[in-house]
Amino acid sequence: MADELWKRDEVESPCVKICVVHPTARICTGCLRSIEEIGIWSRLSPAARRAVMADLPARKELLTKRRGGRKARLAKE
């Protein structure tokens, strides 16, 4: 019953209920939308929402780029 809110017919949404905004990329790590897109989502036309959703897979790489981690630190020594 609680998930019926997420299955409304009038608004298509890529939301996966993992709402965490990446601090530098400024996109949700769950659905990959920007803060601005999330804010206006219900006001976008179906065509505009589909255009954003078509662009989402390309945004995944913004979150997978590594900053170096342990391997990079060890290489500096």
Disulfide bonds with the S-S distance in Angstrom:
none
